[in-house]
Structure formats: C-alpha cells, structure tokens
Amino acid sequence: MDNKRLKSLFINTGTTIKESMQKLNETSEKILFVVDSEEKLLGTLNDGDIRRGLIHGINFADSVEMVMHRNYISLPSSMLDFKHQARQLMIKNKIEQIPILDVNNKVIDVALWTDIFGEKDEEKKQYLYSNQVIVMAGGRGTRLEPFTEILPKPLIPIGDKSVIEIIMDKFLRCGFHRFIYTLNYKKEYIKLFLKERAFPYDVNWIEEDDFLGTIGGLTLLKEKIEDTFFVTNCDSVLEVDFDNVLSWHKEHAAAMTIIGCHNEVKIPFGVLTLSNGRLENINEKPVHDVIINTGVYVLEPRVLTYLTSGARMDMNELIQTVAEKEKVCVYPIYKGWFDIGQWEEYRKNVQIIEKGS
C-alpha cells in the first residue's frame, strides 16, 4: 500500500466515533489505525468495533479510545515468510487486514486479504444460505401517489430495473436466494411480473384478504418458516453485507435484529434552553445524530407467535411487544440506506443507486 493511502487510515485517540465512521466510509478499507503523535500503533478500529460500542451506549461524539481494539494482531516487517503467516492469521482469526509494524511499532504497511488470497469470488456466495427473505409488498404506497394509482410500489423503476429486483440482487450477492412476497394492493401486477421474469431466485408469495398493517401479513407464514429469516420493506434498498447481519444476530442470540442507519437531523433554527423562565443557552442550528429504522429486520420464527391470525399489526407494535419479553438487537450502519418510499427521497436516491449500479 502506498504511503499516502496508508496515512489516510491513521486517526488519533481524540477522533470521535462519528468522524471515524465517516473515514471508514471514505477510505473503503474497513480498518483504521489509532496512532500516537509519533505514529506508533495504539489500536485498530473497524465497523464491528464501532457497532458494538453503539449498542452498549457509546455516543457518536465519544472518542474512538473507548472502542478501539488494543489487542490487535500484527506482523513484524522483518518476517521472512510474511505471506504464509498472514494467510494463517487471517484464516484463524477471520480478519481481512493485518498491520505490518517496524521495530518502533510504527505501521509501515498493511496486509490485505485481496493481496494474499486474491479477489473474493462473489458468484460462489449466490446460493450459500437457505434462510428466507420476506418482502412486504402489499401496501398501497400512498406516499408515492399518483404513481401508485397506476402501478404498485414494488414495481417502481430505478433505471432499467424495478426496486424489488434491486433488493433481491442485493440479497443474492450475499448468498440469500429464497424470497416470499406478501401481496395485496394491485397484486395481480406483481404476480404477473414475478411469473414472467426469469429470476435466478426461488420466488413465492402469499396473498392477504385484508390490509393487515405493515407486518400483520406474516401470520400467513406461521407454518411455512422454520429458520431465521429476513423481513424487508419493498421500498428500502440497503448496501450491507446481509451475511454479516445474520452472523451478528446469531452472535447476540436475539429474537429480532433491526438494521439501523445513522442519520443527521439538522434543525435550521436556534434552539433555546430555558431554566425558570430564563435563557440558559442558545444552540444555533444544532445537528443531532440518530439511528433510523431502515425497515429491514432479522427474525426468529418464534416471533410469529406474537401475531394474531387475521389481526392488523404494524411493525413498531411488534417490535415493542417482542422487546418487552425478549432481546431485540440493532445492527447499525453509517451509510448505504436508500428510502424510495416517498417522492422526495425517491428523486434524491434514484440517481445515487443508478450511479452505484
């Protein structure tokens, strides 16, 4: 790795969680090195470290010192059988980057998985998992009217593909290929579309007789799902490794995992803080960091027992019900969520998605 690229991965202990998330996104190397003023390595940081910190209450304004990995794995620059050792360490510890240090503990290079093993073959992942993906596609899509008065929301075009094709493609790249659609509004359009397309997926559907809310339709699947499964809205496109999400869900023994995305809520006014009628402080145009529900979830089959057959229920109600009795986990991401369920977001995100494709 050239020196300029390597230095772009350096941060210090005062770097905030938010700043490090931004840097991880910009560099795309999936790792950062926390160094001191002499560039000696103090710890490493990846998105998993940040994710674990966030679910344990760390704030976006806190420093990376609170979450960095101090017991990092490294290799000395003097090692002769460098590639062999890197290969063994990567396989044993399931890591993709190893810092190479000189005698002064300074990072002088990085061993990358792609350098040792070559590029990953994404095609080999296409049919890796049998876990099903439920696509909630029965709503009226009122936020996209008048478009949805003609076509159902799942068929909204993004370039030369419909949104549900893009969603399925994202899952397929991570090894998930079994899809079930919940249908209601303009269901014949969607059924015809799914029948006529030669998809490299296993695609089925169920049909609601009534509108059962954003999640009530899952009652029709109580006897059809026996393993951990995904649920996704038909207007949420995610750039995320769904296999990593599944592993995270299993690791935390959760009944449900919500994929959440960082978002900045900007208030375009001065916010006043009062005490006994007197001004304490004025915060001009503050920015609040929050984690937004993306509408994509991992669930255990037993969660379906919280639904009543034929009864309407929205996802927020189900989440609250499950959280009162079992563990609901959050898998936070920094970027990569595209909500196309309303016109403003659709117009903003469609160009980004097309460009990325």
C-alpha positions as CSV (number, residue, x, y, z in Angstrom):
1,M,0.0,0.0,0.0
2,D,1.4,3.4,-0.9
3,N,2.3,5.8,1.9
4,K,-0.4,8.4,1.1
5,R,-3.1,5.7,1.1
6,L,-1.7,4.2,4.3
7,K,-1.6,7.6,6.1
8,S,-5.3,8.1,5.2
9,L,-6.1,5.3,7.6
10,F,-4.4,6.9,10.6
11,I,-6.5,8.5,13.3
12,N,-5.7,9.6,16.9
13,T,-7.4,8.9,20.2
14,G,-9.3,12.2,20.1
15,T,-11.1,11.2,16.9
16,T,-14.8,10.9,17.5
17,I,-17.0,7.8,16.7
18,K,-18.8,9.9,14.0
19,E,-15.5,11.1,12.4
20,S,-14.2,7.6,12.3
21,M,-17.4,6.2,10.7
22,Q,-17.0,8.9,8.0
23,K,-13.4,8.0,7.5
24,L,-14.2,4.3,7.2
25,N,-16.7,5.1,4.6
26,E,-14.3,7.4,2.6
27,T,-11.4,5.0,2.6
28,S,-13.3,1.8,2.0
29,E,-10.5,-0.3,3.6
30,K,-12.7,-1.5,6.5
31,I,-10.0,-0.7,9.1
32,L,-8.4,2.4,10.8
33,F,-5.2,2.6,12.8
34,V,-5.2,4.6,16.1
35,V,-1.7,6.1,16.4
36,D,0.1,8.5,18.8
37,S,1.9,11.7,17.8
38,E,4.9,9.6,16.6
39,E,2.6,7.4,14.6
40,K,3.1,4.4,16.8
41,L,0.2,2.0,16.8
42,L,-2.1,2.1,19.8
43,G,-5.0,0.1,18.5
44,T,-7.1,-0.8,15.5
45,L,-10.7,0.1,14.7
46,N,-13.3,-1.4,12.3
47,D,-17.0,-1.0,11.8
48,G,-17.6,-4.0,14.1
49,D,-15.9,-2.3,17.0
50,I,-18.0,0.8,16.4
51,R,-21.2,-1.2,16.1
52,R,-20.5,-3.0,19.4
53,G,-19.8,0.3,21.1
54,L,-23.0,1.9,19.8
55,I,-25.2,-0.9,21.1
56,H,-23.6,-0.6,24.5
57,G,-24.4,3.1,24.8
58,I,-21.4,4.8,23.3
59,N,-22.3,8.2,21.7
60,F,-21.3,9.5,18.3
61,A,-19.4,12.3,20.0
62,D,-17.3,9.9,22.1
63,S,-13.7,9.2,21.2
64,V,-12.5,6.1,19.5
65,E,-10.4,5.4,22.5
66,M,-13.5,3.9,24.1
67,V,-14.0,1.3,21.4
68,M,-10.6,0.7,19.7
69,H,-9.2,-2.8,19.7
70,R,-6.0,-2.7,21.8
71,N,-5.2,-6.4,21.5
72,Y,-4.7,-6.2,17.8
73,I,-3.0,-8.7,15.6
74,S,0.1,-7.5,13.7
75,L,3.2,-8.8,11.8
76,P,6.8,-7.5,12.1
77,S,8.3,-6.1,8.9
78,S,11.3,-8.3,9.4
79,M,9.3,-11.6,9.0
80,L,10.6,-13.7,6.1
81,D,7.6,-16.0,5.5
82,F,5.3,-13.0,5.5
83,K,2.6,-14.2,3.2
84,H,2.3,-17.6,4.8
85,Q,2.0,-16.1,8.3
86,A,-0.6,-13.5,7.1
87,R,-2.6,-16.3,5.5
88,Q,-2.7,-18.4,8.6
89,L,-3.6,-15.4,10.9
90,M,-6.4,-14.3,8.5
91,I,-8.0,-17.7,8.4
92,K,-7.6,-18.4,12.1
93,N,-8.9,-15.1,13.3
94,K,-11.3,-14.3,10.5
95,I,-9.8,-11.0,9.7
96,E,-9.1,-9.3,6.4
97,Q,-6.4,-6.7,7.3
98,I,-3.2,-7.1,9.3
99,P,-0.9,-4.1,10.1
100,I,2.8,-4.6,9.4
101,L,5.0,-2.9,12.1
102,D,8.6,-1.8,12.2
103,V,10.8,-2.1,15.3
104,N,9.4,1.1,16.7
105,N,5.8,-0.2,16.5
106,K,5.0,2.1,13.6
107,V,2.6,1.0,10.8
108,I,4.6,0.8,7.6
109,D,2.2,-1.3,5.5
110,V,-1.0,-3.4,5.6
111,A,-1.5,-7.0,4.6
112,L,-4.9,-7.2,2.8
113,W,-7.0,-10.3,2.2
114,T,-7.1,-9.5,-1.5
115,D,-3.3,-9.3,-1.6
116,I,-3.0,-12.7,0.0
117,F,-5.9,-14.7,-1.5
118,G,-6.9,-12.6,-4.5
119,E,-10.3,-11.0,-5.1
120,K,-13.3,-12.7,-3.5
121,D,-15.5,-14.6,-5.9
122,E,-18.9,-13.2,-5.2
123,E,-20.5,-15.8,-7.5
124,K,-19.7,-18.6,-5.0
125,K,-21.9,-16.9,-2.4
126,Q,-25.0,-16.8,-4.6
127,Y,-26.7,-19.9,-3.1
128,L,-25.0,-20.1,0.2
129,Y,-27.9,-19.6,2.6
130,S,-31.3,-21.3,2.8
131,N,-32.7,-18.5,5.1
132,Q,-35.8,-16.9,3.6
133,V,-36.3,-13.2,2.8
134,I,-39.9,-11.9,3.2
135,V,-40.6,-8.8,1.1
136,M,-43.6,-6.8,2.5
137,A,-45.2,-5.7,-0.8
138,G,-48.9,-5.5,0.0
139,G,-49.3,-1.8,0.9
140,R,-51.0,0.9,-1.2
141,G,-47.9,3.2,-1.4
142,T,-49.9,6.3,-0.8
143,R,-46.7,8.4,-0.3
144,L,-45.9,7.8,-4.0
145,E,-49.3,8.8,-5.4
146,P,-50.2,9.4,-8.2
147,F,-47.6,6.9,-9.5
148,T,-49.0,4.1,-7.3
149,E,-52.6,4.7,-8.6
150,I,-51.3,3.0,-11.8
151,L,-48.6,0.6,-10.7
152,P,-47.9,-0.9,-7.3
153,K,-44.9,0.5,-5.3
154,P,-42.7,-2.7,-5.6
155,L,-42.6,-2.2,-9.4
156,I,-41.3,1.4,-9.2
157,P,-38.5,1.7,-11.7
158,I,-34.9,2.6,-10.9
159,G,-33.0,2.7,-14.2
160,D,-33.9,-0.5,-16.1
161,K,-34.9,-2.5,-13.1
162,S,-37.8,-2.4,-10.6
163,V,-37.0,-1.7,-6.9
164,I,-37.8,-5.3,-5.9
165,E,-35.3,-6.6,-8.5
166,I,-32.6,-4.4,-7.0
167,I,-33.5,-5.6,-3.4
168,M,-33.3,-9.2,-4.5
169,D,-30.0,-8.6,-6.2
170,K,-28.5,-7.1,-3.0
171,F,-29.5,-10.2,-1.1
172,L,-28.3,-12.6,-3.8
173,R,-24.8,-11.2,-3.7
174,C,-24.7,-12.1,0.0
175,G,-25.9,-15.7,-0.6
176,F,-29.7,-15.3,0.0
177,H,-31.9,-16.5,-2.8
178,R,-35.2,-17.6,-1.3
179,F,-37.9,-14.9,-1.4
180,I,-41.6,-14.8,-0.3
181,Y,-43.7,-11.7,-1.1
182,T,-46.8,-10.6,0.9
183,L,-49.2,-9.3,-1.7
184,N,-52.5,-7.3,-1.5
185,Y,-52.8,-4.0,-3.4
186,K,-52.6,-4.5,-7.2
187,K,-51.3,-8.0,-6.5
188,E,-52.0,-9.3,-10.0
189,Y,-49.5,-6.8,-11.5
190,I,-46.8,-8.1,-9.1
191,K,-47.7,-11.8,-9.6
192,L,-47.6,-11.4,-13.4
193,F,-44.2,-9.6,-13.1
194,L,-42.7,-12.3,-10.9
195,K,-44.1,-15.1,-13.1
196,E,-42.7,-13.7,-16.4
197,R,-39.2,-12.8,-15.2
198,A,-36.6,-15.5,-15.4
199,F,-35.2,-14.7,-11.9
200,P,-32.2,-16.7,-10.6
201,Y,-34.1,-16.8,-7.3
202,D,-36.6,-19.0,-5.6
203,V,-39.7,-16.7,-5.5
204,N,-43.1,-17.4,-4.0
205,W,-45.9,-15.3,-2.5
206,I,-48.8,-15.2,-0.1
207,E,-52.0,-13.1,-0.6
208,E,-53.7,-11.0,2.1
209,D,-57.5,-10.9,2.0
210,D,-57.5,-7.7,4.1
211,F,-54.9,-5.0,4.7
212,L,-53.2,-6.2,7.9
213,G,-50.8,-3.4,8.5
214,T,-47.1,-3.3,7.9
215,I,-46.4,-6.7,9.4
216,G,-49.7,-8.5,10.1
217,G,-49.5,-10.4,6.8
218,L,-46.8,-12.6,8.3
219,T,-49.5,-14.6,10.2
220,L,-50.0,-16.4,6.8
221,L,-46.4,-17.8,7.2
222,K,-46.6,-19.2,10.7
223,E,-46.4,-22.8,9.4
224,K,-44.1,-22.1,6.5
225,I,-41.0,-20.7,8.2
226,E,-38.7,-22.9,10.3
227,D,-35.4,-21.0,10.4
228,T,-34.1,-17.5,11.0
229,F,-35.4,-15.1,8.3
230,F,-35.2,-11.6,6.9
231,V,-38.1,-9.1,6.5
232,T,-37.7,-6.1,4.3
233,N,-39.9,-3.3,3.2
234,C,-40.3,-3.2,-0.6
235,D,-39.0,0.5,-0.7
236,S,-35.8,0.0,1.3
237,V,-32.5,-0.6,-0.6
238,L,-29.5,-1.4,1.5
239,E,-25.8,-1.6,0.8
240,V,-24.9,-4.0,3.5
241,D,-23.4,-7.5,3.9
242,F,-26.5,-9.4,4.9
243,D,-24.5,-12.4,5.8
244,N,-22.7,-10.3,8.4
245,V,-26.0,-9.1,9.7
246,L,-27.2,-12.7,10.1
247,S,-24.0,-13.6,12.0
248,W,-24.4,-10.6,14.2
249,H,-28.0,-11.6,15.0
250,K,-26.9,-15.2,15.9
251,E,-23.9,-13.9,17.9
252,H,-26.2,-11.8,20.1
253,A,-28.8,-14.5,20.5
254,A,-31.6,-12.0,19.6
255,A,-35.2,-12.8,18.8
256,M,-35.2,-9.8,16.4
257,T,-32.5,-7.6,14.9
258,I,-33.2,-4.2,13.4
259,I,-30.8,-2.8,10.8
260,G,-30.5,0.9,11.7
261,C,-28.7,3.6,9.8
262,H,-27.0,6.7,11.1
263,N,-28.7,10.0,10.1
264,E,-28.2,13.6,10.9
265,V,-31.2,15.6,12.0
266,K,-30.5,19.2,11.3
267,I,-32.6,21.9,13.0
268,P,-32.4,25.1,10.9
269,F,-33.1,27.4,13.9
270,G,-31.5,28.5,17.1
271,V,-32.6,26.1,19.9
272,L,-33.2,27.7,23.3
273,T,-32.5,26.1,26.6
274,L,-34.6,27.6,29.5
275,S,-34.4,27.4,33.3
276,N,-37.1,29.0,35.4
277,G,-38.1,31.2,32.5
278,R,-34.6,32.5,31.9
279,L,-32.4,31.7,28.9
280,E,-29.6,29.3,29.8
281,N,-28.1,28.7,26.4
282,I,-28.8,29.1,22.7
283,N,-27.6,26.4,20.3
284,E,-27.6,27.7,16.7
285,K,-28.7,25.2,14.1
286,P,-27.8,22.1,16.0
287,V,-27.3,18.7,14.4
288,H,-28.5,15.6,16.2
289,D,-27.0,12.2,15.4
290,V,-29.7,9.4,15.4
291,I,-30.0,5.9,14.2
292,I,-33.0,5.4,11.9
293,N,-35.0,2.2,11.4
294,T,-34.3,1.1,7.8
295,G,-37.3,-1.2,7.6
296,V,-35.1,-4.3,7.2
297,Y,-35.0,-7.0,10.0
298,V,-33.8,-10.4,11.0
299,L,-36.3,-12.5,13.0
300,E,-36.5,-15.9,14.7
301,P,-39.6,-18.0,13.7
302,R,-41.0,-17.8,17.2
303,V,-41.6,-14.1,16.8
304,L,-44.5,-15.0,14.6
305,T,-46.3,-16.3,17.7
306,Y,-46.7,-12.7,18.8
307,L,-49.0,-12.1,15.8
308,T,-52.7,-12.9,15.9
309,S,-54.1,-14.5,12.7
310,G,-56.2,-12.1,10.7
311,A,-55.5,-9.2,13.0
312,R,-53.8,-6.0,11.9
313,M,-50.4,-5.1,13.3
314,D,-47.7,-2.6,12.4
315,M,-44.0,-3.4,12.7
316,N,-43.5,-0.8,15.5
317,E,-46.1,-2.6,17.6
318,L,-44.4,-6.0,17.0
319,I,-41.0,-4.6,17.9
320,Q,-42.4,-3.2,21.2
321,T,-44.2,-6.4,22.0
322,V,-41.1,-8.5,21.4
323,A,-38.8,-6.1,23.2
324,E,-40.9,-6.4,26.4
325,K,-40.2,-10.1,26.6
326,E,-37.1,-11.0,24.5
327,K,-33.9,-9.5,23.2
328,V,-34.2,-7.0,20.3
329,C,-30.8,-6.1,18.9
330,V,-29.8,-3.3,16.5
331,Y,-27.2,-3.6,13.7
332,P,-26.1,0.0,13.0
333,I,-24.6,1.1,9.7
334,Y,-23.3,4.5,8.7
335,K,-24.2,4.8,5.0
336,G,-25.9,2.7,2.4
337,W,-29.6,3.1,3.1
338,F,-31.9,4.4,0.3
339,D,-35.5,5.0,1.1
340,I,-37.6,5.3,-2.1
341,G,-41.0,5.2,-0.4
342,Q,-41.8,8.9,-0.9
343,W,-41.2,11.2,-3.8
344,E,-38.5,13.5,-2.3
345,E,-36.4,10.5,-1.2
346,Y,-37.0,8.7,-4.5
347,R,-35.8,11.6,-6.6
348,K,-32.7,12.1,-4.3
349,N,-31.7,8.4,-4.1
350,V,-32.5,7.1,-7.6
351,Q,-29.5,8.8,-9.1
352,I,-27.2,7.5,-6.4
353,I,-28.4,3.9,-6.9
354,E,-28.2,4.1,-10.7
355,K,-24.6,5.5,-10.4
356,G,-23.6,2.8,-7.9
357,S,-25.0,0.1,-10.2
